[in-house]
Amino acid sequence: MPVVQVHVAPEIAGQAGLKAREIGEIIEQGLISLLSASPDKIQIAIVAALAMPKGCQLLVAVDHRASDERPKPIRDELAHQIATQLHGLLGASIRVRLIGIDPAYISACDIHEAGR
């Protein structure tokens, strides 16, 4: 954790695909610097939507473990930082949501294949 889902509108999917590495780096750097996330625990998925009938062209949803070390002002700063940098990169409308989840309600399992 954190788990990040980036939903991309069809009209910018090609551009976002070409810039996937930069999108991932912007998000990962923010998670590490502001949420003190462990790099090996970060999961980022960039998904092209069939349609975005309502809302922004890019939706970034970040689920993370809630803690006192991640107060609202820090999460607000991270949301603003991600939105601003992705807007600069893609020129698209952006919506960022950070959702803190009580660790007592999180269960997880990772199985890594060799070489990954």
N, C-alpha and C positions, 0 to 999 in steps of 0.2 A: 504494500500500500504506500503511496497513493495509486489509485487507478484513474486514468484520464481517458475520456472518450471525446474525440473531436469529430463532430458531425459536420459534413461539408455539403453545401448546396450544389446541385448539378452544374450550375453555370460557372462555378469556380473550382470544380473538382479537378480538372486537368491542371490548372495552375497550382493548386494545393498539392497535388501528387508530385509535381516537379520540385516543390519546395518542402516536401515532407521532412527531410532531414533538418532543415532550419526550423520548421514548426516544432518538431520534437525537441530540438536544442533549447529553444526559447522557453518551452514549458518545463523541461527538466532542470535547467539552470535556476529558474524561479523556485521550483519545488525544493531544490537543494539549498539555495541561499536563504529563502524566507521561511520555509517550513522545516528546515533541517532534515529533509527526507533522505533516506539512505539510497544512493544511486541504484543499488542492486534490488531494491524493493519497488522501484517505479515501473509502472506498466502504462504505456501510451498506445492507444489505437486510433488511427485516423480512418474514418469511414465515410464513403460517398453516399449521401442520401438519395433515394429515388426522387424525392421532392421535399421542399421546405415550404409548405403552403402558408406558414405563419412564422414570424420571428426573423432572426438575423441569418445571414448567409453562412456563418460559422458559429457553431455552438460548442463550447469547451466546458465539459462537466468533469469536475475533479472531486472524487470521493476520497476522503483521507481520515485517518484516525484523529478524533477530537482529543485535545489535551489543553491543559492550562498554558503550555508553552507555545500554543498556536492561537493567541487571542484574536478577536475580530479585527482589530486594526491591522494586524499582520496579514490576515487573510484578505482583507479589503485591498491592501497594498499589492498583494500577489495578483489578485483578480485584475486590478487596474494595470499592473505591469504586463501581464500576459495579453490583455486586450489591446493595449497601446502598441506593443511590439508586433503582434500579429496583424493589427490594422496597418501598421507601417510596412510590413512585409507583403501583405496581400491586397491592401486597399479595399477590403471587404467590410461589410457590417459584421460585428463580433458581439457575441454574448458569452460571458464567462460566469460560471457558477461553481463555488467551492462548497462542498457539503461535508461537514464534520460528522463522523459516525462514532458513537460511543464504542470504544474497543471491546467492551463486554459483549457486544452484539455482533462481533466480526469473527467469522471462522474462515480459515484459508488452507489451501494446499497447493503447492507448486511441484510439478514434476518436470525436470529439465532433461532434455535429450542431450546426448553427448555432442559436444562442440557448440552448444548454444548458451 
